[in-house]
Amino acid sequence: MVDSLRYGIVGCAGIGNTHAEAVAAVEGADLVACADLDAEAAEAFADDHGAAETFDDPATMVAEADVDAASVCTPSGTHADVTTDLAGAGAHVLCEKPLDVTAERVDRMVEACDEAGVTLAGVFQRRFDPAVRRAKRAVEDGEIGRPVLAETQLEWFRPQAYYDSAGWRGTREMDGGAFMNQGIHALDALQWVMGGVESVQAETGTLARELECEDTGAMVLRFENGAVGTVAVTMATKGGTDRTEINGTEGSLALGDGIELRVGTGEETLWGAETESRTPAVESAAHPAGTDHEGVVRDFVDAVREGREPEAPAREARAAVDIVLAAYRSAESGERVALDEVRSD
């Protein structure tokens, strides 16, 4: 195992602070530098989190501060450029969601990391949630029979002030809408639990906010295992929900606050089937790295030090992006779009 990683963070606002706090809690990584185009923001960030050096360029940060690995916490549409710079300088990369907002940019950053021989991992912390991991086990082990229908609802509130708070928010070039920005976590968890998506049909709308992209949308998914699914996302409601349900031939499971399993008792009639409900223990499904961003960073750091793949390597971190891009194309064309069409562009 390699020595403790010299760690850097690019993007000294918002989620960058969360990454800095996670690095501080993780054994095997030391935050030594940060980079941001805003020099004052970088200095304030360094003071808050104990980084010794500040920079305005990612590649320079890697070279001059001898950085081994870095988190990319900049606006979504800059992720490919920043990652390419970091990889070219020799640093391993943990990139916030989404990897980027176009297939070309995602391809470019993946290729750059492959050519440099460095790790590229995505941030999908729901994969570290014990309840989500227990749900994946239930599907894989056949506890609910053969999956037939999976549904996710992500119904949140983001006021107009949120989109007005930064010029890149809600733009196609730098951000994306409700699917790409907020819905992507629930979407990744759903496709991960179900084993991948084959194609997408979607509708989107900008119904209650002023932005370039959608504040509301719905998808119909065809999963690789043959099951169908729905994804409903909005940032324009009050009192909504964040919930996933997966239905199989022998039972169902629901993810919201924890996990609930409902399985058949064997008693059936022409009109229905009896079920029994239980809340399974999730401790056995816990990720060894922990949960939330701390778990993501710890898994990434351990993966780099041990020379193994992280929980969400590039090929998996791009899956949710591909689904969203297919949804956007479907919404524009009115046609069902296969993920292979997006990936082959």
Phi, psi and omega per residue, in radians:
M1 nan 2.372 -3.138
V2 -1.254 2.857 3.140
D3 -1.176 3.075 3.129
S4 -0.959 2.388 -3.091
L5 -1.374 2.381 2.946
R6 -1.438 2.042 -2.898
Y7 -1.944 2.487 3.055
G8 -2.230 2.757 3.081
I9 -2.233 2.267 3.084
V10 -1.879 2.063 -3.062
G11 1.891 1.680 -2.948
C12 -1.785 0.766 3.076
A13 -2.599 2.883 3.032
G14 0.931 -2.076 -3.029
I15 -1.156 -0.326 3.065
G16 -1.029 -0.632 3.103
N17 -1.132 -0.672 3.104
T18 -1.101 -0.718 3.105
H19 -1.140 -0.706 3.130
A20 -1.084 -0.738 3.106
E21 -1.122 -0.657 3.116
A22 -1.167 -0.770 3.126
V23 -1.035 -0.702 -3.140
A24 -1.085 -0.483 -3.106
A25 -1.582 -0.122 -3.023
V26 -1.773 2.210 3.040
E27 -1.293 2.372 3.120
G28 1.787 0.111 3.096
A29 -2.536 2.441 3.109
D30 -2.254 2.137 3.118
L31 -1.294 1.969 -3.066
V32 -1.982 -0.280 -3.058
A33 -2.770 2.806 3.053
C34 -2.522 2.808 -3.125
A35 -2.456 2.437 3.087
D36 -2.815 2.548 3.095
L37 -1.135 -0.433 3.106
D38 -1.589 1.843 -3.063
A39 -1.068 -0.688 -3.141
E40 -1.137 -0.699 3.115
A41 -1.114 -0.707 3.130
A42 -1.125 -0.740 3.134
E43 -1.124 -0.754 3.132
A44 -1.123 -0.710 3.120
F45 -1.100 -0.787 3.134
A46 -1.069 -0.720 3.107
D47 -1.109 -0.733 -3.094
D48 -1.187 -0.609 -2.971
H49 -2.036 0.077 3.023
G50 1.355 0.418 3.063
A51 -1.366 2.342 -3.024
A52 -1.354 -0.505 -3.044
E53 -2.331 2.591 3.101
T54 -2.158 2.630 -3.100
F55 -2.515 2.888 3.034
D56 -1.948 0.106 -3.095
D57 -2.459 2.237 -3.087
P58 -1.075 -0.780 -3.107
A59 -1.122 -0.683 3.096
T60 -1.130 -0.692 3.089
M61 -1.004 -0.803 -3.124
V62 -1.104 -0.794 -3.057
A63 -1.213 -0.822 -3.007
E64 -1.471 -0.479 3.116
A65 -1.758 0.068 3.099
D66 0.956 0.885 -3.084
V67 -1.419 2.318 3.108
D68 -1.572 -0.620 -3.062
A69 -2.629 2.687 -3.074
A70 -2.604 2.636 2.994
S71 -1.679 2.406 3.059
V72 -1.777 1.984 -3.048
C73 -2.216 0.556 -3.126
T74 -1.631 3.034 3.066
P75 -0.933 2.555 -2.961
S76 -0.929 -0.737 -3.069
G77 -1.265 -0.052 3.079
T78 -1.803 -0.058 -3.004
H79 -1.046 -0.720 -3.112
A80 -1.120 -0.783 -3.124
D81 -1.097 -0.803 -3.120
V82 -1.144 -0.780 -3.140
T83 -1.089 -0.738 3.124
T84 -1.072 -0.720 3.100
D85 -1.114 -0.790 -3.138
L86 -1.108 -0.809 -3.124
A87 -1.111 -0.734 3.125
G88 -1.061 -0.501 3.115
A89 -1.518 -0.109 3.044
G90 1.790 0.230 -3.108
A91 -1.711 2.504 2.956
H92 -1.278 2.645 -2.970
V93 -2.262 2.258 2.930
L94 -1.918 1.957 -3.013
C95 -1.867 2.266 3.053
E96 -1.060 2.759 3.117
K97 -1.250 2.660 -0.374
P98 -1.291 2.925 3.094
L99 -0.934 -0.814 2.947
D100 -2.901 -3.030 -2.984
V101 -1.922 0.067 3.018
T102 -2.358 2.684 -3.141
A103 -1.118 -0.675 -3.133
E104 -1.062 -0.750 -3.124
R105 -1.193 -0.707 3.111
V106 -1.093 -0.779 3.097
D107 -0.999 -0.750 -3.071
R108 -1.125 -0.752 -3.107
M109 -1.248 -0.630 3.091
V110 -1.121 -0.793 3.133
E111 -1.097 -0.697 -3.140
A112 -1.085 -0.737 3.141
C113 -1.228 -0.658 3.086
D114 -1.089 -0.793 -3.111
E115 -1.136 -0.602 -3.134
A116 -1.445 -0.193 -3.124
G117 1.232 0.550 3.127
V118 -1.994 2.785 3.134
T119 -1.385 2.413 2.971
L120 -2.150 2.114 3.133
A121 -2.192 2.622 3.082
G122 -1.800 2.788 3.140
V123 -1.747 1.789 3.049
F124 -2.316 1.458 -2.966
Q125 -1.217 -0.278 3.098
R126 -1.160 -0.404 3.063
R127 -1.150 -0.261 -3.140
F128 -1.727 -0.037 3.116
D129 -1.319 2.130 -3.105
P130 -0.987 -0.605 3.136
A131 -1.168 -0.721 3.102
V132 -1.136 -0.735 3.128
R133 -1.140 -0.637 3.083
R134 -1.176 -0.631 3.088
A135 -1.122 -0.734 3.112
K136 -1.063 -0.730 3.107
R137 -1.100 -0.719 -3.135
A138 -1.076 -0.699 3.114
V139 -1.202 -0.824 -3.099
E140 -1.138 -0.608 -3.106
D141 -1.511 -0.036 3.092
G142 1.346 0.383 -3.115
E143 -1.108 -0.474 3.113
I144 -1.936 0.348 -3.131
G145 1.344 -2.642 3.125
R146 -1.481 2.150 3.139
P147 -1.080 2.375 3.127
V148 -2.144 -0.545 -3.075
L149 -2.579 2.255 3.109
A150 -2.228 2.363 -3.054
E151 -2.333 2.362 3.042
T152 -2.221 2.321 3.030
Q153 -2.101 2.152 3.053
L154 -2.202 1.703 -2.999
E155 -2.120 1.686 -3.029
W156 -2.050 3.129 3.091
F157 -2.172 2.165 2.965
R158 -2.283 2.037 -3.102
P159 -1.271 2.957 3.085
Q160 -1.033 -0.559 3.141
A161 -1.057 -0.555 3.096
Y162 -1.068 -0.836 -3.121
Y163 -1.237 -0.499 3.136
D164 -1.422 -0.169 -3.025
S165 -1.283 -0.299 3.095
A166 -2.661 2.419 -3.037
G167 -1.106 -0.375 -3.109
W168 -1.491 -0.302 -3.044
R169 -1.172 2.352 3.076
G170 1.323 0.155 3.115
T171 -1.664 2.602 -3.139
R172 -1.167 -0.655 -3.043
E173 -1.274 -0.588 -2.994
M174 -2.030 -0.248 -2.956
D175 -2.427 -1.010 -2.920
G176 1.609 3.106 -3.081
G177 -1.847 -2.585 -3.047
A178 -1.058 -0.628 3.097
F179 -1.148 -0.908 -2.985
M180 -1.311 -0.645 -3.043
N181 -1.520 -1.054 -3.049
Q182 -1.622 -0.762 -3.023
G183 -1.226 -0.262 -2.986
I184 -1.143 -0.501 3.109
H185 -1.167 -0.865 3.128
A186 -1.140 -0.641 3.136
L187 -1.145 -0.755 3.099
D188 -1.093 -0.771 -3.131
A189 -1.072 -0.734 -3.128
L190 -1.105 -0.853 -3.094
Q191 -1.213 -0.522 3.111
W192 -1.186 -0.796 3.119
V193 -1.122 -0.687 -3.056
M194 -1.476 -0.265 3.080
G195 1.648 0.401 3.014
G196 1.854 2.664 -3.105
V197 -1.950 2.424 3.128
E198 -1.665 -0.736 -3.088
S199 -2.706 2.883 -3.013
V200 -2.433 2.426 2.903
Q201 -2.134 2.329 -3.006
A202 -2.526 2.735 2.959
E203 -2.275 2.428 3.073
T204 -2.293 2.767 3.094
G205 -2.672 2.562 2.980
T206 -1.857 1.632 -2.855
L207 -1.850 -0.435 -3.010
A208 -2.441 -0.053 -3.132
R209 -2.275 2.814 3.065
E210 -1.769 1.822 3.109
L211 -2.777 2.873 -3.108
E212 -1.240 -0.526 -3.004
C213 -1.844 -2.973 -3.077
E214 -1.425 2.522 2.901
D215 -1.770 -0.147 -3.091
T216 -2.586 2.472 3.099
G217 -2.893 2.835 3.097
A218 -2.468 2.490 3.103
M219 -2.155 2.608 2.866
V220 -1.999 2.131 -3.052
L221 -1.866 2.549 2.885
R222 -1.964 2.044 -3.121
F223 -1.428 2.785 -3.135
E224 -1.106 -0.427 3.122
N225 -1.503 0.070 3.100
G226 1.686 -0.300 3.116
A227 -1.188 2.824 3.063
V228 -1.974 2.861 -3.104
G229 -2.719 2.885 3.052
T230 -2.292 2.545 3.061
V231 -2.291 2.130 3.113
A232 -2.107 2.186 -3.075
V233 -2.346 2.370 2.987
T234 -2.603 2.595 3.024
M235 -1.949 0.271 -2.969
A236 -2.118 0.471 -3.129
T237 -2.229 2.763 3.032
K238 -2.029 2.340 3.140
G239 1.412 0.470 -3.139
G240 -1.423 -2.702 -3.040
T241 -2.531 2.953 3.042
D242 -2.425 1.696 -2.926
R243 -2.616 2.511 3.058
T244 -2.246 2.413 3.061
E245 -2.313 2.361 3.121
I246 -2.151 2.174 -3.066
N247 -1.945 2.306 3.109
G248 -2.185 3.090 -3.080
T249 -1.205 -0.295 -3.126
E250 -2.065 0.019 -3.140
G251 2.909 -3.010 -3.093
S252 -2.476 2.767 3.001
L253 -2.356 2.591 -3.134
A254 -2.236 2.373 3.086
L255 -2.040 2.129 3.056
G256 -2.676 -1.712 2.933
D257 -1.583 1.515 -3.057
G258 1.553 -2.677 -3.104
I259 -2.361 2.445 3.066
E260 -2.202 2.284 3.086
L261 -1.921 2.341 3.021
R262 -2.162 2.056 -3.078
V263 -2.180 2.646 -3.106
G264 -1.181 2.530 3.114
T265 -1.593 -0.202 -3.055
G266 1.782 -0.229 3.115
E267 -1.499 2.042 -3.100
E268 -2.328 2.668 3.014
T269 -2.280 -3.117 3.063
L270 -1.110 -0.367 -2.986
W271 -1.952 -0.084 -3.107
G272 3.076 -3.118 -3.132
A273 -2.429 2.414 3.085
E274 -1.280 2.523 3.056
T275 -2.307 2.799 2.982
E276 -2.113 2.482 -3.053
S277 -1.869 2.462 3.084
R278 -2.620 2.721 3.074
T279 -1.892 1.762 -3.056
P280 -1.238 2.619 3.049
A281 -1.168 2.443 -3.082
V282 -1.920 -0.068 -3.041
E283 -1.038 -0.654 -3.093
S284 -1.201 -0.289 3.139
A285 -1.680 0.011 -3.086
A286 -1.048 2.481 3.080
H287 -1.336 2.419 -3.111
P288 -1.092 -0.361 -3.139
A289 -1.488 -0.206 -3.113
G290 1.824 -2.764 -3.042
T291 -2.144 3.032 3.039
D292 0.980 -2.777 -3.088
H293 -1.145 -0.539 3.101
E294 -1.086 -0.730 3.091
G295 -1.131 -0.708 3.128
V296 -1.071 -0.840 -3.118
V297 -1.155 -0.732 -3.135
R298 -1.099 -0.759 3.119
D299 -1.088 -0.738 3.124
F300 -1.100 -0.831 -3.140
V301 -1.073 -0.810 3.131
D302 -1.098 -0.684 -3.137
A303 -1.088 -0.772 3.130
V304 -1.131 -0.786 -3.102
R305 -1.182 -0.566 -3.088
E306 -1.622 -0.145 -3.132
G307 1.252 0.606 3.131
R308 -2.133 3.084 3.095
E309 -1.376 2.544 3.016
P310 -1.377 3.053 -3.107
E311 -1.049 -0.691 -3.136
A312 -2.163 1.338 3.097
P313 -1.156 2.983 -3.004
A314 -0.931 -0.758 -3.060
R315 -1.121 -0.485 3.095
E316 -1.567 -0.616 -3.138
A317 -1.117 -0.434 -3.137
R318 -1.455 -0.233 -3.055
A319 -1.036 -0.820 -3.126
A320 -1.152 -0.621 3.079
V321 -1.100 -0.766 3.125
D322 -1.059 -0.695 3.114
I323 -1.093 -0.791 3.140
V324 -1.131 -0.741 3.122
L325 -1.100 -0.683 3.069
A326 -1.124 -0.666 3.111
A327 -1.122 -0.752 3.118
Y328 -1.092 -0.738 3.129
R329 -1.139 -0.698 3.123
S330 -1.118 -0.747 -3.134
A331 -1.090 -0.598 3.131
E332 -1.331 -0.666 -3.041
S333 -1.624 -0.398 -3.042
G334 1.390 0.114 -3.089
E335 -1.963 2.738 3.001
R336 -1.231 2.416 -3.086
V337 -2.145 2.203 3.072
A338 -1.401 2.513 3.132
L339 -1.072 -0.531 3.118
D340 -1.072 -0.500 3.103
E341 -1.180 -0.672 3.120
V342 -1.217 -0.750 -3.061
R343 -1.234 -0.398 -3.088
S344 -1.565 -0.125 -3.127
D345 -1.163 nan nan
